[in-house]
């Protein structure tokens, strides 16, 4: 079974939270990895990335993930290794189930995720 990974850069924590909120319910059983990373130096703006990993995706599965991610950002010209071994390294990492990631985003970036009742 082949896995397919996607890393997209999004403009901010709010866009990352929205992408996670949209991706999490889409693929029960196929979505085997979901995460948000932020990196940056004190004097530079933070860069935010959303990572999604699907197990044995069909072309339609991959297209739906790309559609969600493209609606919030652009494909990153980075591999997972480059993201963690590059400079700067991430200072914020949240992975797991969607609600776990959203709870971490809310704790670190309090205004980033107003919740499902309020459109972002």
Secondary structure as GFF3:
##gff-version 3
##sequence-region A 1 120
A	DSSP	beta_strand	3	10	.	.	.	ID=ss1
A	DSSP	alpha_helix	13	24	.	.	.	ID=ss2
A	DSSP	beta_strand	31	39	.	.	.	ID=ss3
A	DSSP	beta_strand	47	55	.	.	.	ID=ss4
A	DSSP	alpha_helix	59	70	.	.	.	ID=ss5
A	DSSP	beta_strand	73	75	.	.	.	ID=ss6
A	DSSP	alpha_helix	80	85	.	.	.	ID=ss7
A	DSSP	beta_strand	90	95	.	.	.	ID=ss8
A	DSSP	alpha_helix	98	108	.	.	.	ID=ss9
###
